[in-house]
Amino acid sequence: MTKFNTRLVHGTPLNDNNTGAINPPVYTTSTFEFPNAESDVRWDYSRSGNPTREFLEKQVADLEEGAAAFAFSSGLAAIHGTLTIFAPGDHIIVGDTVYGGTWRLINGYFAKHGLSFTAVDTRDLAAVEAAIQPNTKAIYFETFTNPLLHVTDVRKIAALAKKHDLLTIVDNTFLTPYLQQPLTLGADIVLHSATKYLGGHSDLVAGIVVTKTAELGAQIYFAQNGLGGVLSPRDAELVRRGIETLAVRMDREDANAQAIAEFFHDSETATVVHYPGLPDDPDHAVAASETNGYGAVLSVELAPSIDASRFVDELKLFRLAVSLGSVSSLAELPYTMTHAELPVADRLAVGITPQLVRLAVGLEDIEDLLGDIKQALAKATK
């Protein structure tokens, strides 16, 4: 087998390119011609399957070492499709600081359709096991949580899940298969908001589900085809193109994030820095044992002497925007932006305060990024 970085560039050929083109074709067609009325064709309608989308799906399945992958129109569409494999009456354990959109989906939609959920700090194995009920079917968590960068031990959760005949579902958006492959650690399903690092340029919205087994893959395909939230061929091509530079982008972004985390760690302008790459981070040991890097997102609890809103407003290179994974750096306030769906009491209980700033670090020169942070801190000091 070729090495990982080579597979990022070449993917898995579909043998559907008769022109010699270096890049796979983009099939912008809704339907496909049948040779005759009795034909058993591979392609018939693009919702059910498209060669451009399949190239991407096979590539990500290969990178995650899974049996199958399915590209959806957004990360939330991928989560939606995954949760439809469960039946009314089923119970799912979820991480207590999942993305706000995930929280809205499970509580505002699936809870009304018969699924029940218990939120637990998935770093606490005893708490996870205590939350298991007779009707529990799965444990769902983010590898690095958003926005506090808590790290769950995938191996231990997967072992616990197997002990109780549960599925392990992991959102691997922050790390990507370049930094972690949860299926090799025991997970059953891996999710990605491909909008972020896989696409890498803030020019598309996409989601991907990867399954460990073909049997689970068949269930996800039924949801993808039945719900219809498929990724368009043009966006599939953009994700494929973004994946080609995933390794070099993440190496640079990881290094930039580490430098910024160390700056805040050594500064009186922050009371807490959430970044597993710091040796004294409480989750550093787990992250070091299960990942190949610490990612490009960090969050900082600014000191009371800093006006957090003024700080993000004064940033020049860091754009004030939600999302992450772009070549350009972004900053946001989770309390009023990405996690506003959570009740105030729940936000505060898990550490999402008005002083918390999340930084998604891009490819800019680190000296410029640090200079931008320093000038904004100076202006935001009360």
C-alpha positions in Angstrom: 0.0 0.0 0.0 1.2 3.5 -0.8 2.0 5.9 2.0 -0.7 8.3 3.5 0.5 11.5 1.8 0.6 9.8 -1.6 -3.0 8.6 -1.1 -4.0 12.2 -0.3 -3.0 13.1 -3.8 -4.0 10.1 -5.9 -7.1 8.7 -4.2 -8.7 5.5 -5.5 -9.1 5.4 -9.3 -12.6 4.6 -10.6 -11.4 3.6 -14.0 -13.9 6.0 -15.5 -11.6 8.4 -17.2 -10.8 7.5 -20.8 -9.2 10.9 -21.8 -5.9 10.7 -19.8 -6.9 13.7 -17.6 -4.8 13.9 -14.5 -7.8 14.9 -12.3 -11.0 12.8 -12.2 -13.9 14.3 -14.3 -16.7 16.3 -12.7 -19.9 14.6 -13.8 -22.5 17.4 -13.6 -25.4 15.3 -14.7 -28.6 14.4 -12.9 -29.2 11.2 -14.9 -27.4 8.6 -17.0 -28.4 6.8 -20.2 -29.3 3.1 -20.1 -27.8 1.1 -23.0 -31.1 -0.8 -23.3 -34.2 -1.5 -21.2 -32.8 -4.6 -19.7 -29.4 -3.1 -18.7 -28.1 -3.5 -15.1 -26.2 -0.2 -15.0 -23.8 1.1 -12.4 -25.1 4.7 -12.6 -28.7 5.7 -13.1 -29.5 8.9 -11.1 -27.0 11.2 -9.3 -28.8 11.2 -6.0 -28.2 7.5 -5.8 -24.7 7.6 -7.1 -22.3 9.8 -9.0 -18.8 9.0 -10.2 -17.3 12.3 -8.9 -18.9 11.8 -5.5 -17.8 8.2 -5.4 -14.2 9.1 -6.1 -14.2 11.3 -3.0 -16.1 8.7 -0.9 -13.7 5.9 -1.8 -10.7 8.2 -1.1 -11.9 9.2 2.4 -12.9 5.6 3.2 -9.3 4.6 2.3 -7.7 7.4 4.4 -9.8 6.5 7.4 -9.2 2.7 6.8 -13.0 2.1 6.6 -15.2 -0.1 4.5 -17.3 2.7 3.0 -17.9 6.4 3.0 -20.8 8.6 2.0 -20.7 12.3 1.1 -23.5 14.5 2.3 -24.5 18.1 1.6 -23.3 19.3 5.0 -21.8 18.1 8.3 -25.2 18.2 10.0 -26.7 16.3 7.1 -24.1 13.6 7.7 -25.0 13.5 11.4 -28.7 13.5 10.5 -28.2 10.5 8.2 -26.2 8.7 10.8 -28.7 9.1 13.6 -31.5 7.8 11.3 -30.1 4.3 11.6 -31.6 4.2 15.2 -35.2 3.5 16.0 -37.8 5.3 18.2 -37.1 4.2 21.8 -33.4 3.9 21.3 -31.0 5.8 23.7 -27.7 7.4 22.8 -25.0 8.7 25.1 -23.5 12.0 23.7 -20.5 14.1 24.8 -21.6 17.0 27.0 -19.9 19.7 24.8 -20.8 18.7 21.3 -21.1 21.3 18.6 -24.1 23.5 19.1 -25.7 22.5 15.8 -25.5 18.9 16.9 -27.1 19.8 20.2 -29.9 21.5 18.3 -30.4 18.6 16.0 -30.7 15.9 18.7 -32.8 17.9 21.1 -34.9 19.9 18.6 -35.5 17.1 16.1 -34.6 13.5 17.1 -35.8 13.8 20.7 -39.3 14.7 19.2 -39.1 11.5 17.1 -38.5 9.0 19.8 -34.8 9.0 20.4 -33.4 9.9 23.9 -30.0 11.2 24.8 -27.9 11.6 27.9 -25.0 14.1 27.9 -21.9 12.9 29.7 -18.3 14.0 29.9 -16.9 11.1 27.8 -13.5 11.5 29.3 -15.1 9.9 32.5 -15.5 6.2 31.7 -17.3 5.6 35.0 -19.9 8.3 34.1 -20.3 6.9 30.6 -20.9 3.4 31.9 -23.3 4.7 34.5 -25.3 6.3 31.8 -25.8 3.1 29.8 -29.5 2.0 29.9 -31.1 -1.2 28.6 -32.1 0.6 25.4 -28.7 2.4 24.8 -27.4 1.8 21.3 -24.4 4.1 20.8 -21.9 6.5 22.3 -21.4 9.6 20.3 -18.6 12.1 20.9 -16.1 14.5 19.3 -12.4 13.5 19.4 -11.4 17.0 20.4 -14.5 18.8 21.7 -15.7 22.2 20.4 -14.8 24.6 21.8 -13.0 23.4 24.9 -10.7 20.9 23.2 -11.4 18.1 25.7 -9.9 14.8 24.5 -11.7 11.5 24.8 -9.8 8.3 24.8 -11.2 6.6 21.7 -9.7 3.2 22.5 -11.2 3.1 26.0 -14.7 4.3 24.9 -14.7 1.8 22.0 -13.7 -1.0 24.4 -16.5 0.0 26.8 -19.0 0.2 23.9 -18.1 -3.3 22.7 -18.4 -4.7 26.2 -22.1 -3.5 26.1 -22.7 -4.2 22.4 -22.9 -0.5 21.5 -21.8 1.5 18.5 -19.0 4.0 18.9 -19.6 7.1 16.7 -16.8 9.7 16.5 -16.8 13.2 15.0 -13.3 13.5 13.7 -13.7 17.0 12.1 -11.0 18.7 14.2 -8.3 16.1 13.5 -9.1 14.6 10.1 -7.6 11.2 9.2 -4.2 12.9 8.9 -4.0 13.3 12.7 -6.2 10.5 13.9 -8.0 7.5 12.4 -10.6 6.5 15.0 -11.7 3.4 13.2 -8.3 1.9 13.8 -8.8 2.6 17.5 -12.0 0.7 17.7 -14.7 3.2 16.5 -17.5 2.0 14.2 -18.5 5.2 12.5 -16.5 8.4 11.8 -18.1 11.7 10.9 -16.5 14.8 9.3 -17.7 18.2 8.5 -15.8 18.3 5.3 -16.6 22.0 5.2 -13.6 22.4 7.5 -10.1 20.8 7.0 -10.9 18.3 4.2 -12.2 21.1 2.0 -9.8 23.6 3.6 -10.7 26.9 1.9 -14.1 28.0 3.2 -15.6 27.7 -0.2 -18.1 24.8 0.3 -20.3 23.0 2.7 -20.0 19.2 3.0 -20.2 16.2 5.3 -18.8 12.7 5.2 -19.7 9.5 7.1 -17.2 6.6 7.1 -18.2 3.1 8.4 -16.0 0.3 9.7 -18.1 -2.4 8.1 -20.0 -2.8 4.9 -23.2 -3.7 6.9 -23.2 -0.3 8.6 -22.3 1.3 5.2 -25.5 -0.2 3.8 -27.6 1.5 6.5 -25.9 4.9 5.9 -26.4 4.6 2.1 -30.1 3.9 2.6 -30.3 7.2 4.7 -28.2 9.1 2.1 -30.2 8.0 -0.8 -33.6 8.1 1.0 -33.1 11.5 2.6 -31.4 12.9 -0.5 -29.0 15.3 1.2 -26.1 14.3 -1.2 -23.0 16.3 -2.0 -23.1 17.9 -5.4 -20.4 16.8 -8.0 -18.9 20.3 -8.1 -18.5 20.4 -4.3 -17.2 16.8 -4.2 -14.5 18.0 -6.6 -13.6 20.9 -4.4 -13.3 18.6 -1.3 -11.1 16.2 -3.4 -8.9 19.0 -4.4 -8.6 20.3 -0.8 -7.6 16.8 0.4 -4.6 16.9 -1.9 -3.0 19.6 0.4 -4.4 18.4 3.7 -1.0 17.3 5.1 0.9 20.4 4.3 -1.9 22.7 5.5 -2.4 20.9 8.8 1.4 20.8 9.5 1.6 24.6 9.1 -1.7 25.3 11.0 -0.8 22.9 13.8 2.6 24.7 14.3 0.9 28.1 14.3 -1.7 27.0 16.8 1.0 25.6 19.1 2.9 28.9 19.1 -0.2 30.9 19.9 -1.2 28.5 22.7 2.2 28.9 24.2 2.0 32.7 23.9 -1.3 32.8 25.8 -0.1 30.2 28.3 2.8 32.4 29.3 0.7 35.6 29.3 -1.3 37.2 32.1 -4.0 38.1 29.5 -5.4 34.5 29.8 -6.5 32.5 32.8 -6.9 29.2 31.0 -5.7 28.0 27.6 -7.5 25.0 26.1 -5.1 23.2 23.8 -3.9 19.6 24.1 -0.6 20.4 22.6 0.5 22.1 25.9 2.3 19.6 28.2 0.3 20.7 31.2 -3.0 20.4 29.5 -5.1 17.8 31.4 -5.7 15.8 28.3 -2.2 16.1 26.8 -1.2 12.5 27.6 -4.3 11.0 25.9 -3.9 13.2 22.9 -0.2 12.3 22.6 -1.0 8.6 22.7 -3.7 8.6 20.1 -3.0 11.4 17.6 -0.3 12.5 15.3 -0.7 16.2 16.2 -3.0 18.6 18.2 -4.8 20.4 15.5 -5.3 24.1 14.7 -8.0 25.1 17.0 -7.6 26.4 20.5 -9.7 28.4 23.0 -8.7 30.9 25.6 -10.4 32.1 28.7 -9.3 35.8 28.7 -8.5 37.5 32.0 -11.2 39.7 33.5 -9.0 42.7 32.6 -9.7 42.0 28.9 -12.9 42.9 27.2 -13.5 39.7 25.1 -15.9 41.3 22.6 -13.6 44.2 22.1 -10.7 41.8 21.6 -12.3 39.9 18.7 -13.5 43.1 17.2 -10.0 44.6 17.2 -8.4 41.6 15.4 -7.4 42.3 11.8 -6.0 39.1 10.4 -8.3 36.9 12.4 -11.7 37.2 10.8 -14.7 37.3 13.2 -16.6 34.3 11.9 -17.9 30.9 12.8 -16.5 27.7 11.3 -12.8 26.6 11.1 -10.4 24.7 8.9 -9.7 27.5 6.4 -6.4 28.7 5.1 -7.2 32.0 6.9 -7.5 32.5 10.6 -10.8 32.9 12.3 -11.9 34.0 15.8 -15.3 33.8 17.5 -17.0 33.9 20.9 -18.7 30.5 21.5 -21.0 31.9 24.2 -22.8 34.2 21.7 -22.0 32.5 18.4 -21.5 28.8 17.8 -23.0 27.6 21.1 -25.8 30.1 21.5 -28.3 27.2 21.0 -27.4 25.8 24.4 -29.3 27.1 27.4 -27.2 29.7 29.4 -27.0 27.4 32.4 -25.7 24.6 30.2 -23.1 26.8 28.6 -21.8 28.0 31.9 -21.9 24.6 33.4 -19.4 23.2 30.9 -17.2 26.2 30.8 -18.5 28.2 27.8 -18.3 31.7 29.3 -18.5 35.2 27.9 -14.7 35.4 28.3 -14.0 32.4 26.1 -12.5 33.0 22.7 -12.0 30.3 20.1 -9.3 30.7 17.6 -9.1 28.6 14.4 -5.6 29.2 13.2 -4.7 29.4 9.5 -1.6 29.5 7.3 -0.5 33.1 7.8 3.0 33.9 9.1 3.1 33.3 12.8 4.8 36.6 13.5 1.9 38.4 11.8 -0.7 36.4 13.8 1.0 37.0 17.1 1.3 40.7 16.3 -2.4 40.8 15.5 -3.3 39.2 18.8 -1.0 41.5 20.8 -2.4 44.7 19.3 -6.0 43.5 19.9 -5.2 42.6 23.5 -3.7 46.1 24.0 -6.8 47.8 22.8 -9.2 45.5 24.7 -7.5 45.9 28.1 -9.9 47.6 30.4 
